């Protein structure tokens, strides 16, 4: 059993303090918009997603370059469709 509130705070922090401004904005806005709608499985998936390197996420999101590190699931599909 995880403490959802602590996990949410960790995810919000990690999504907004990444190292590249582009990913701070993209992931930060996505997480802040949907974090309270996610169930426990979704939180675990977004937590794994925010741990992936910026370069990989950037190429996957903006240039459709696939990566084996990004697991196809509800959260990654939502992010892929998310528009700033």
DSSP file (Angstrom, degrees, kcal/mol; ACC not computed):
  #  RESIDUE AA STRUCTURE BP1 BP2  ACC     N-H-->O    O-->H-N    N-H-->O    O-->H-N    TCO  KAPPA ALPHA  PHI   PSI    X-CA   Y-CA   Z-CA
    1    1 A X              0   0    0      0, 0.0     2,-0.3     0, 0.0     0, 0.0   0.000 360.0 360.0 360.0 132.2    0.0    0.0    0.0
    2    2 A X        -     0   0    0      4,-0.0     2,-1.0     3,-0.0     3,-0.1  -0.744 360.0-115.5-105.9 154.8    1.4    3.4   -1.0
    3    3 A X     >  -     0   0    0     -2,-0.3     4,-2.3     1,-0.2     5,-0.2  -0.804  29.4-162.9 -86.3 105.1    0.7    6.8    0.6
    4    4 A X  H  > S+     0   0    0     -2,-1.0     4,-2.6     1,-0.2    -1,-0.2   0.849  83.2  53.5 -62.7 -37.4   -1.0    8.4   -2.4
    5    5 A X  H  > S+     0   0    0      2,-0.2     4,-2.0     1,-0.2    -1,-0.2   0.908 110.7  45.7 -68.2 -40.7   -0.6   12.0   -1.1
    6    6 A X  H  > S+     0   0    0      2,-0.2     4,-2.2     1,-0.2    -2,-0.2   0.927 113.7  50.0 -66.0 -43.4    3.2   11.7   -0.6
    7    7 A X  H  X S+     0   0    0     -4,-2.3     4,-2.5     1,-0.2    -2,-0.2   0.906 109.0  52.4 -61.3 -41.7    3.5   10.0   -4.0
    8    8 A X  H  X S+     0   0    0     -4,-2.6     4,-2.6     1,-0.2    -1,-0.2   0.920 109.4  48.8 -59.6 -44.8    1.5   12.8   -5.6
    9    9 A X  H  X S+     0   0    0     -4,-2.0     4,-2.2     1,-0.2    -1,-0.2   0.895 111.5  49.7 -63.8 -39.8    3.8   15.4   -4.1
   10   10 A X  H  X S+     0   0    0     -4,-2.2     4,-2.8     2,-0.2    -2,-0.2   0.916 111.7  48.7 -63.9 -43.2    6.9   13.6   -5.3
   11   11 A X  H  X S+     0   0    0     -4,-2.5     4,-2.3     2,-0.2    -2,-0.2   0.921 110.8  49.8 -64.4 -44.9    5.5   13.3   -8.8
   12   12 A X  H  X S+     0   0    0     -4,-2.6     4,-1.0     2,-0.2    -1,-0.2   0.930 113.5  46.8 -60.3 -44.9    4.6   17.0   -9.0
   13   13 A X  H >X S+     0   0    0     -4,-2.2     4,-1.1     1,-0.2     3,-0.8   0.951 113.7  46.8 -62.2 -49.5    8.0   18.0   -7.8
   14   14 A X  H 3< S+     0   0    0     -4,-2.8    -1,-0.2     1,-0.2    -2,-0.2   0.828 110.2  54.3 -63.4 -31.5    9.8   15.6  -10.2
   15   15 A X  H 3< S+     0   0    0     -4,-2.3    13,-0.6    -5,-0.2    -1,-0.2   0.719 115.1  38.6 -76.6 -19.3    7.7   16.8  -13.1
   16   16 A X  H << S+     0   0    0     -4,-1.0    -1,-0.2    -3,-0.8    -2,-0.2   0.475 113.7  52.8-109.7  -3.7    8.5   20.4  -12.5
   17   17 A X     <  +     0   0    0     -4,-1.1    -1,-0.2    -3,-0.2    -2,-0.1  -0.568  68.3 127.8-128.4  67.2   12.2   20.2  -11.6
   18   18 A X  S    S-     0   0    0      2,-0.2    36,-0.2    -3,-0.2    -1,-0.1   0.822  73.0-109.0 -98.1 -36.7   13.6   18.2  -14.5
   19   19 A X  S    S+     0   0    0      1,-0.2     2,-0.5    -3,-0.1     3,-0.1   0.005  94.8  73.1 124.9 -30.5   16.6   20.1  -15.9
   20   20 A X  S  > S-     0   0    0      1,-0.1     4,-2.3     0, 0.0    -2,-0.2  -0.974  71.9-141.4-119.4 134.3   15.2   21.2  -19.2
   21   21 A X  H  > S+     0   0    0     -2,-0.5     4,-2.4     1,-0.2     5,-0.2   0.863  99.8  57.7 -59.4 -39.2   12.6   24.0  -19.3
   22   22 A X  H  > S+     0   0    0      1,-0.2     4,-2.6     2,-0.2    -1,-0.2   0.922 110.8  41.7 -59.8 -45.1   10.6   22.3  -22.1
   23   23 A X  H  >>S+     0   0    0     -3,-0.2     4,-2.2     2,-0.2     5,-0.6   0.837 110.4  57.7 -75.2 -31.3   10.1   19.2  -20.1
   24   24 A X  H  X5S+     0   0    0     -4,-2.3     4,-1.7     3,-0.2     5,-0.3   0.939 113.1  41.3 -57.2 -46.2    9.4   21.1  -16.9
   25   25 A X  H  X5S+     0   0    0     -4,-2.4     4,-2.4     3,-0.2     5,-0.3   0.955 118.7  43.9 -68.8 -51.1    6.5   22.9  -18.7
   26   26 A X  H  X5S+     0   0    0     -4,-2.6     4,-2.2    -5,-0.2     5,-0.2   0.972 122.7  34.4 -60.6 -58.6    5.2   19.9  -20.5
   27   27 A X  H  X5S+     0   0    0     -4,-2.2     4,-3.0     1,-0.2     5,-0.3   0.884 117.1  55.3 -68.3 -37.5    5.2   17.4  -17.7
   28   28 A X  H  X<S+     0   0    0     -4,-1.7     4,-2.5    -5,-0.6    -1,-0.2   0.938 111.7  42.2 -60.5 -47.6    4.4   20.0  -15.0
   29   29 A X  H  X S+     0   0    0     -4,-2.4     4,-1.8    -5,-0.3    -1,-0.2   0.903 115.8  49.9 -66.7 -41.1    1.3   21.1  -16.7
   30   30 A X  H  X S+     0   0    0     -4,-2.2     4,-2.0    -5,-0.3     5,-0.2   0.956 114.0  44.4 -61.2 -50.4    0.2   17.5  -17.6
   31   31 A X  H  X S+     0   0    0     -4,-3.0     4,-2.7     1,-0.2    -2,-0.2   0.928 112.9  50.5 -62.8 -46.1    0.7   16.3  -14.0
   32   32 A X  H  < S+     0   0    0     -4,-2.5     4,-0.3    -5,-0.3    -1,-0.2   0.837 112.1  49.1 -63.2 -31.4   -1.0   19.3  -12.4
   33   33 A X  H  < S+     0   0    0     -4,-1.8    -1,-0.2    -5,-0.2    -2,-0.2   0.891 127.1  20.9 -73.2 -39.2   -4.0   18.9  -14.7
   34   34 A X  H >X S+     0   0    0     -4,-2.0     3,-2.1    -5,-0.2     4,-0.9   0.538  89.3 100.4-111.3  -8.0   -4.5   15.1  -14.1
   35   35 A X  G >< S+     0   0    0     -4,-2.7     3,-0.6     1,-0.3    -3,-0.1   0.833  87.0  48.5 -54.8 -38.4   -2.8   14.2  -10.8
   36   36 A X  G 34 S+     0   0    0     -4,-0.3    -1,-0.3     1,-0.2    -2,-0.1   0.592 108.4  55.5 -80.1  -8.7   -6.0   14.2   -8.8
   37   37 A X  G <4 S+     0   0    0     -3,-2.1    -1,-0.2     2,-0.1    -2,-0.2   0.592  87.1 101.2 -93.4 -13.5   -7.8   12.0  -11.4
   38   38 A X    <<  -     0   0    0     -4,-0.9     2,-0.1    -3,-0.6    -3,-0.0  -0.484  61.9-144.9 -78.5 138.7   -5.2    9.2  -11.4
   39   39 A X     >  -     0   0    0     -2,-0.2     4,-2.4     1,-0.0     5,-0.2  -0.279  42.3 -84.0 -85.6-176.4   -5.8    6.0   -9.5
   40   40 A X  H  > S+     0   0    0      1,-0.2     4,-2.0     2,-0.2     5,-0.2   0.891 130.0  49.0 -60.6 -42.6   -3.0    4.1   -7.7
   41   41 A X  H  > S+     0   0    0      1,-0.2     4,-2.2     2,-0.2    -1,-0.2   0.906 111.3  50.3 -63.3 -41.5   -1.9    2.3  -10.9
   42   42 A X  H  > S+     0   0    0      2,-0.2     4,-2.9     1,-0.2     5,-0.3   0.897 108.7  52.4 -63.2 -40.4   -1.9    5.5  -12.9
   43   43 A X  H  X S+     0   0    0     -4,-2.4     4,-2.2     1,-0.2    -1,-0.2   0.902 109.2  49.4 -62.8 -40.9    0.2    7.2  -10.1
   44   44 A X  H  X S+     0   0    0     -4,-2.0     4,-1.9    -5,-0.2    -1,-0.2   0.910 112.6  48.5 -63.7 -41.4    2.7    4.4  -10.3
   45   45 A X  H  X S+     0   0    0     -4,-2.2     4,-2.1     2,-0.2    -2,-0.2   0.902 112.4  46.2 -67.2 -41.9    2.9    4.7  -14.1
   46   46 A X  H  X S+     0   0    0     -4,-2.9     4,-2.4     2,-0.2    -1,-0.2   0.861 109.4  56.5 -70.4 -32.5    3.4    8.5  -14.1
   47   47 A X  H  X S+     0   0    0     -4,-2.2     4,-0.5    -5,-0.3    -2,-0.2   0.918 109.7  45.0 -61.8 -42.8    6.0    8.1  -11.3
   48   48 A X  H >< S+     0   0    0     -4,-1.9     3,-0.7     1,-0.2     4,-0.4   0.884 111.8  54.1 -66.0 -38.4    7.9    5.8  -13.6
   49   49 A X  H >< S+     0   0    0     -4,-2.1     3,-1.4     1,-0.2    -2,-0.2   0.895 103.7  53.3 -65.3 -41.3    7.4    8.1  -16.6
   50   50 A X  H 3< S+     0   0    0     -4,-2.4    -1,-0.2     1,-0.3    -2,-0.2   0.624 101.6  62.0 -73.3  -9.6    8.8   11.2  -14.8
   51   51 A X  T << S+     0   0    0     -3,-0.7    -1,-0.3    -4,-0.5    -2,-0.2   0.567  82.0 102.1 -87.6  -9.5   12.0    9.2  -14.0
   52   52 A X  S <  S-     0   0    0     -3,-1.4     5,-0.0    -4,-0.4    -3,-0.0  -0.498  87.9 -92.4 -75.2 144.1   12.8    8.8  -17.7
   53   53 A X     >  -     0   0    0     -2,-0.2     4,-2.2     1,-0.1     3,-0.3  -0.187  28.2-123.2 -58.0 144.5   15.5   11.0  -19.1
   54   54 A X  H  > S+     0   0    0      1,-0.2     4,-3.3     2,-0.2     5,-0.2   0.894 109.0  57.0 -55.1 -45.4   14.4   14.3  -20.6
   55   55 A X  H  > S+     0   0    0      1,-0.2     4,-2.2     2,-0.2    -1,-0.2   0.895 108.8  45.8 -56.9 -43.8   16.0   13.6  -24.0
   56   56 A X  H  > S+     0   0    0     -3,-0.3     4,-2.2     2,-0.2    -1,-0.2   0.938 116.0  44.9 -66.8 -47.8   14.1   10.3  -24.4
   57   57 A X  H  X S+     0   0    0     -4,-2.2     4,-2.9     2,-0.2     5,-0.3   0.901 112.1  53.2 -63.3 -40.8   10.8   11.9  -23.4
   58   58 A X  H  X>S+     0   0    0     -4,-3.3     4,-2.8    -5,-0.2     5,-0.6   0.947 112.0  43.4 -60.7 -50.2   11.4   14.9  -25.6
   59   59 A X  H  X5S+     0   0    0     -4,-2.2     6,-1.9    -5,-0.2     4,-1.4   0.877 115.5  49.9 -64.9 -37.5   12.1   12.9  -28.7
   60   60 A X  H  X5S+     0   0    0     -4,-2.2     4,-0.7     4,-0.2    -2,-0.2   0.925 118.5  37.3 -66.2 -45.2    9.1   10.6  -28.0
   61   61 A X  H  <5S+     0   0    0     -4,-2.9    -2,-0.2    -5,-0.2    -3,-0.2   0.949 128.9  28.3 -74.2 -50.3    6.7   13.4  -27.4
   62   62 A X  H  <5S+     0   0    0     -4,-2.8    -3,-0.2    -5,-0.3    -2,-0.2   0.794 133.6  27.2 -87.2 -29.0    7.8   16.0  -30.1
   63   63 A X  H  <<S-     0   0    0     -4,-1.4    -3,-0.2    -5,-0.6    -1,-0.2   0.321  95.5-122.1-119.4   7.2    9.3   13.7  -32.8
   64   64 A X     <  +     0   0    0     -4,-0.7     2,-0.8     1,-0.2    -4,-0.2   0.815  54.2 156.6  55.3  34.1    7.4   10.4  -32.4
   65   65 A X        -     0   0    0     -6,-1.9    -1,-0.2    -9,-0.1    -2,-0.1  -0.824  37.7-134.5 -91.1 114.0   10.7    8.5  -31.8
   66   66 A X        -     0   0    0     -2,-0.8     2,-0.3    -3,-0.1    -5,-0.0  -0.223  20.9-167.4 -70.7 157.7    9.7    5.4  -29.9
   67   67 A X    >   -     0   0    0      3,-0.2     3,-1.2     1,-0.1    -1,-0.0  -0.994  27.8-139.2-145.6 138.4   11.6    4.2  -26.9
   68   68 A X  T 3  S+     0   0    0     -2,-0.3    -1,-0.1     1,-0.2    -2,-0.0   0.657 102.6  68.1 -70.1 -14.4   11.5    0.9  -25.0
   69   69 A X  T 3  S+     0   0    0      1,-0.1     2,-0.8     2,-0.1    -1,-0.2   0.686  86.5  75.1 -77.3 -18.1   11.7    2.8  -21.8
   70   70 A X  S <  S-     0   0    0     -3,-1.2     2,-0.3   -14,-0.1    -3,-0.2  -0.844  77.4-151.0-101.1 107.0    8.3    4.3  -22.3
   71   71 A X        -     0   0    0     -2,-0.8     2,-0.6   -26,-0.1     5,-0.3  -0.585  18.7-119.3 -78.6 130.0    5.7    1.7  -21.6
   72   72 A X        +     0   0    0     -2,-0.3     2,-0.3     4,-0.1    -1,-0.1  -0.589  61.0 128.7 -70.0 116.4    2.4    2.0  -23.5
   73   73 A X  S  > S-     0   0    0     -2,-0.6     4,-2.3     1,-0.0     5,-0.2  -0.890  74.2 -78.2-153.5-179.1   -0.3    2.5  -20.8
   74   74 A X  H  > S+     0   0    0     -2,-0.3     4,-2.1     1,-0.2     5,-0.1   0.901 126.4  47.4 -55.5 -45.8   -3.2    4.9  -20.0
   75   75 A X  H  > S+     0   0    0      2,-0.2     4,-2.6     1,-0.2    -1,-0.2   0.919 111.9  47.7 -67.7 -45.0   -0.9    7.6  -18.7
   76   76 A X  H  > S+     0   0    0     -5,-0.3     4,-2.3     1,-0.2    -1,-0.2   0.875 112.6  50.6 -65.9 -35.1    1.6    7.6  -21.5
   77   77 A X  H  X S+     0   0    0     -4,-2.3     4,-1.5     2,-0.2    -1,-0.2   0.893 110.2  49.7 -66.8 -39.3   -1.2    7.6  -24.0
   78   78 A X  H  X S+     0   0    0     -4,-2.1     4,-0.9    -5,-0.2    -2,-0.2   0.920 111.7  48.6 -63.8 -43.4   -2.8   10.6  -22.2
   79   79 A X  H >< S+     0   0    0     -4,-2.6     3,-0.8     1,-0.2    -2,-0.2   0.914 107.5  54.8 -63.0 -42.5    0.6   12.4  -22.2
   80   80 A X  H 3< S+     0   0    0     -4,-2.3    -1,-0.2     1,-0.3    -2,-0.2   0.851 113.3  42.3 -61.0 -34.4    1.1   11.7  -25.9
   81   81 A X  H 3< S+     0   0    0     -4,-1.5    -1,-0.3    -5,-0.1    -2,-0.2   0.569  90.3 113.7 -86.9 -10.3   -2.3   13.3  -26.7
   82   82 A X    <<  -     0   0    0     -4,-0.9     2,-0.4    -3,-0.8   -52,-0.1  -0.418  50.3-161.2 -69.2 132.5   -1.8   16.2  -24.2
   83   83 A X              0   0    0     -2,-0.2    -2,-0.1     1,-0.1    -1,-0.0  -0.941 360.0 360.0-115.9 136.8   -1.4   19.7  -25.9
   84   84 A X              0   0    0     -2,-0.4    -1,-0.1     0, 0.0    -2,-0.0   0.468 360.0 360.0 -73.9 360.0    0.1   22.7  -24.2
